[in-house]
Amino acid sequence: MKQSFLLIAVMALLMAPLAAQSVKVVSPNGGESWVLHSSHAITWTSTNPGSQKVDIVLRNTGGKVGAIKSQVALSSGGWQWQDVGRLEDGTMAPAGTDYIIRIRDSGNTYSDDSNANFAISGTSPAPTLRLLIPNGGENWYRSKLNNITWKAENWTGTVNLSLFQNNVFKGVIASGQPSSAGAYSWNVGATSHGMADLGGGYRVMVSRTYPGPQLPQAALVDKSDGDFSIGLQKIPGIVRPVEINQAKTVSLTPSLSNKWHRKHEYCNALGCPLTSGGLAPDPDPSPLLRTGYRNNYDGGLCWEYLGFIYRGIVRFDLSQIKGQIKEAHVSMICTGTDSTDGTPYCDGSVMVLDGGGSGFDNPCHHYVDLPAGGGPVANDVIKVSGPNIQIVVTDLVKAWIGGQQPNHGLLFLGNNEGMSENDDRCISHFQVALSITYVPSDSWDME
């Protein structure tokens, strides 16, 4: 009996603060008519407020319309609705006569509603978003700061800024910028895809950021009305040794950081000694980059099968390339083939390395740009063939130089890495070079 009494007493003590805690809406409490975009105080009384927080919610006969303000101190006794009708997410509640205010704690353990409906009158203007600058005709210098400006009306939230050239998306300039800021200081040319090329046809797009499942509103997207251009800054009195905007082409020879073959070997007869090597990759003694495979089979009592897969990793030193990249391609010159049936065999696959270090199995991802002359793509891997192969890698080199893609190099492997218990081979020998055409950064306009 004593235990039951103690349990009841403890529960009563625990529930006492909750029972003592309450809130009561004072205004609006029924009959008011507030005009859209006017300013009115939402007020309440409370008991034992402590450090509690409450949410102010707008409701109508259909249920919750939206949160007006979250996490307001209960002890404050009120909150000024500076823009009647505007909800916390930036949207506007429409005019109506059946609204009530609900004040509730975050845990929804206590709440109170207006005793009767109040009205919100007037017309809610449509939300708009306009790009102001650049709006056409500007010539902005690359790598200099210029303000992109916009005007957002009748809503609050965040916006994204994107760059287009001749209606082709060139990258994100900035994201999540407060709509109310109205301006962003842009390092001209800088985007999520690297530095934009010199030239014209550019436009900036401003668009509202939509979190979650909200649908875009056409009124909240706007682009420059006309094209602007990105050029090089004019420096009075400076004479440079390079002709204005003159492009130059360099050919880079790679360092063959890794030339590997992976060796498989075993024997099948009891009492025969096992050979060493297993699956470990070994250095390739050939001075050339080789792709493909070679199998050797030795019959007899202690038959032995050895298989070799050849791959090569190359990396180019891009430290001397400082300027605007116009075009880049990798040349693969086939210097010889070695196949069992004598068929010329000059092909391979190319992948971009994601990881550093060295080894046969470096992590890599598929490079999906097609060779300049076209060619089949299987499983998103370039498969190239011919005595003189060129693969366009302009965007990749830009990303390497701009730091968007770590420059760990390229992995070359054969289209066929067959393994069989036969004497056969299918090997290609390549010389590899990277050719880059660019406008050096010291090629400035002069006055």
LINRA-V930469 format. One record per pair of residues at least 24 apart in sequence whose ideal C-beta (glycine too) atoms are under 10 Angstrom apart, sorted by the first residue. I is the first residue (numbers start at 1). J is the second residue. Records with the same first field share a line. If there is no record, write none. Layout:
I: J  J
This chain:
16: 48
17: 48  50
18: 48  105  107  109  110
19: 47  48  110
20: 47  48
21: 46  47  48  49  50  52  74  105  109  110
22: 46  47  48  49  74  105  110  111  112
23: 47  49  52  54  74  77  102  103  104  105  110  111  112
24: 103  112  113  115
25: 56  100  101  102  103  111  112  113  114  115
26: 77  78  101  103  112  114
27: 78  101  114  118
28: 81  99  100  101  114  115  116  117  118  119  120
29: 100  101  112  113  114  115  116  118
30: 100  113  114  115  116  117  118
31: 114  115  116  117  118  119
32: 99  101  114  116  117  118  119  120
33: 97  118  119  120  121  122
34: 81  84  85  99  118  119  120  121  122
35: 84  85  95  119  120  121  122
36: 83  84  85  86  92  93  94  95  120  121  122  123  124  125
37: 82  83  84  85  86  92  122  123  124  125  154
38: 81  82  83  84  85  120  121  122
39: 80  81  82  83  84
40: 80  81  82  84  118  120
41: 77  78  79  80  81
42: 68  69  72  78  79  80  81  84  101  103  114
43: 76  77  78  79  80  101  103
44: 72  74  76  77  78  79  101  103  112
45: 77  78  112
46: 74  75  76  77  103  105  110  112
47: 74  110
48: 74  75
49: 73  74  75  76  77
50: 74  75
51: 75
52: 105  106  107  109  110
53: 105  106  107
54: 79  102  103  104  105  106  110  111  112
55: 88  102  103  104  105  106  108  111
56: 81  88  101  102  103  104
57: 87  88  100  101  102  103  104  111  113
58: 85  87  88  93  99  100  101  102  120
59: 98  99  100  101  102  113  114  117
60: 93  94  96  97  98  99  100  117  120
61: 96  97  98  99  100  117
62: 96  98
64: 102
65: 91  93  94  96  99  100
66: 91  92  93
67: 102
68: 93  101  102
70: 106
71: 106
72: 103
74: 103  105  110
79: 103
83: 154  156
84: 120  121  122
85: 120  121  122  124  154
86: 124  154  155  156
87: 156
88: 156
89: 155  156  157  211  212  214
90: 127  152  154  155  156  157  158  179  208
91: 124  127  154  155  156  157  214
92: 120  124  125  126  127  154  155
93: 120  124
94: 120  122  123  124
95: 119  120  121  122  123  124
96: 120  121
97: 121
124: 154
125: 153  154  155
126: 153  154  155  217  219  220
127: 152  153  154  155  156  157  179  208  217  219  220
128: 152  153  154  155  217  219  220  222
129: 153  154  155  157  159  179  206  207  208  217  219  220  221  222
130: 206  219  220  222  225
131: 159  161  203  204  205  206  207  221  222  223  224  225
132: 182  183  206  222  224
133: 183  204  224  228
134: 186  188  202  203  204  224  225  226  227  228  229
135: 203  204  222  223  224  225  226  228
136: 202  203  224  225  226  227  228
137: 224  225  226  227  228  229
138: 188  202  224  226  227  228  229  230
139: 200  228  229  230  231
140: 186  188  189  202  228  229  230  231  233
141: 188  189  198  230  231  232  233  234  445
142: 187  188  189  190  195  196  197  198  230  231  232  233  324  441
143: 187  188  189  190  195  230  232  233  441
144: 186  187  188  189  230  232  233
145: 185  186  187  188
146: 184  185  186  187  188  228
147: 182  183  184  185  186
148: 173  174  177  182  183  184  185  186  188  204  206  224
149: 181  182  183  184  204  206
150: 177  179  181  182  183  184  204  206  207  222
151: 179  182  206  222
152: 178  179  180  181  182  206  208  220
153: 179  219
154: 219
155: 179  180  208  217  219  220
156: 180
157: 208  209  210  211  214  220
158: 208  209  210  211
159: 184  205  206  207  208  209  220  221  222
160: 205  206  207  208  209  210  221
161: 186  191  204  205  206  207
162: 191  192  203  204  205  206  207  223
163: 188  189  190  191  192  193  196  202  203  204  205  230
164: 201  202  203  204  205  223  224  227
165: 196  197  199  200  201  202  203  227  230
166: 199  200  201  202  203  227
167: 201  203  223
168: 201
169: 193  205
170: 194  196  197  202  203
171: 195  196  404
173: 204  205  206
174: 206
175: 207  209
176: 209  211
177: 206  209
179: 206  208  209  220
188: 228  230  231  233
189: 230  324
190: 402
191: 402  404
192: 404
193: 395  398  399  402  404
194: 325  395  397  398  399  400  401  402  403  404  405
195: 230  324  325  398  401  402
196: 230  324
197: 230  324  325  326  398  439
198: 229  230  231  232  245  324  326  439  443
199: 227  229  230  231  324
200: 227  228  229  230  231
201: 227  228  229  230
202: 227  228  229  230
203: 227  228
204: 228
231: 445
232: 324  439  441  443  444  445
233: 444  445
234: 444  445  446  447
235: 444  445  446  447
236: 446  447
237: 446  447
238: 442  444  445  446  447
239: 444  446
240: 440  442  443  444  445  446
241: 440  442  443
242: 323  439  440  441  442  443  444
243: 443
244: 439  443  444  445  446
245: 324  439  440  443  444  445
246: 439  440  443
247: 323  324  325  326  327  437  438  439  440  443
248: 323  326  436  437  438  439  440  443
249: 326  327  328  435  436  437  438
250: 320  321  434  435  436  437  438
251: 331  433  434  435  436
252: 316  317  318  320  321  328  330  432  433  434  435  436
253: 314  316  317  431  432  433  434
254: 289  312  313  314  315  316  317  330  409  410  431  432  433  434
255: 313  314  315  316  317  409
256: 284  286  287  288  289  312  313  314  315  409  432
257: 312  313  314  315  353  357  358  362  408  409
258: 283  284  311  312  313  314  315  353  357  358  359  360  362  409  411
259: 283  284  285  286  287  288  289  290  310  311  312  313  314  412
260: 284  290  308  309  310  311  312  313  358  359  360  361  362
261: 285  286  290  293  294  307  308  309  310  311  312  360
262: 293  307  308  309  310  311  360  361  417  419
263: 306  307  308  309
264: 295  305  306  307  308  309  419
265: 296  304  305  306  307  308
266: 303  304  305  306  307
267: 298  300  301  302  303  304  305
268: 301  302  303  304  305  421
269: 300  301  302  303  304
270: 301  302
271: 301  302
272: 300  301  302  303  304
273: 302  304
274: 304
275: 302  304  305  306
277: 306
279: 360
280: 360
281: 309  311  358  359  360  361
282: 308  360
284: 308  310  311  312
286: 310  312  427  429
287: 429
288: 312  335  336  428  429  430  431  432
289: 313  314  332  335  348  412  428  429  430  431  432
290: 336  338  348  412  414  427  428  429  430
291: 332  345  346  347  348  349  350  412  413  414  415  416  417  426  427  428  429  430
292: 337  338  339  345  347  348  413  414  415  416  417  418  425  426  427  428  429
293: 414  416  417  418  419  420  424  425  426  427
294: 338  339  340  418  423  424  425  426  427
295: 340  418  419  420  421  422  423  424  425  426
296: 421  422  423  424  425
297: 420  421  422  423  424
298: 423
299: 421  423
303: 421
305: 419  420  421  422  423
307: 417  418  419  420  421  422
308: 417  419  425  427
309: 360  413  414  416  417  418  419
310: 348  360  412  413  414  417  426  427  428  429
311: 348  349  351  359  360  361  362  411  412  413  414  417
312: 348  409  410  411  412  413  430  432
313: 351  353  357  358  359  360  362  364  408  409  410  411  412  413
314: 350  353  409  410  411  412  430  432  433  434
315: 353  356  400  407  408  409  410  434
316: 393  397  400  407  409  410  432  433  434  436
317: 407  434
318: 397  400  401  407  434  436
319: 401
320: 436  440
321: 397  400  401  434  436  438  440  441
322: 401  438  440  441  442
323: 401  436  438  439  440  441  442  443
324: 398  437  438  439  440  441  443
325: 394  395  397  398  399  400  401  402  436  437  438  439
326: 394  436  437  438  439
327: 372  392  393  394  397  435  436  437  438
328: 391  392  393  394  395  396  397  398  400  401  434  435  436  437  438
329: 369  371  372  389  390  391  392  393  394  397  433  434  435  436  437
330: 367  371  384  389  390  391  392  393  396  397  410  412  432  433  434  435
331: 388  389  390  391  430  431  432  433  434  435
332: 371  384  385  386  387  388  389  390  391  412  428  430  431  432  433
333: 386  387  388  389  390  429  430  431  432  433
334: 385  386  387  388  389  428  429  430  431
335: 387  428  429  430  431
336: 427  428  429  430
337: 387  425  426  427  428  429
338: 425  426  427  428  429
339: 424  425  426  427  428
340: 422  423  424  425  426  427
341: 424  425  426
343: 426
344: 385  386  387  428
345: 385  414  415  416  425  426  427  428  429
346: 384  385  386  387  388  389  428  429  430
347: 375  383  384  385  386  389  414  415  416  426  428  430
348: 382  383  384  385  389  412  413  414  415  416  428  430
349: 377  378  379  381  382  383  384  411  412  413  414  415  416  417
350: 381  382  383  384  389  391  393  410  411  412  413  432
351: 380  381  382  410  411  412  413
352: 393  396  399  400  405  406  407  408  409  410  411
353: 405  406  407  408  409  410  411
354: 405  406  408  411
355: 406  408
356: 406  407  408  409
357: 408
358: 408
360: 411  413
361: 411
362: 408  409  411
363: 408  411
364: 408  409  410  411  413
365: 405  411
367: 391  393  395  396  410  411
369: 393  394  395  396
376: 415
378: 415
381: 413  415
382: 415
383: 414  415
384: 412  415
385: 415  428
389: 430  432
390: 435
391: 434
393: 434  435  436
394: 436  437
397: 434  436  438
398: 438
401: 436  438
410: 434
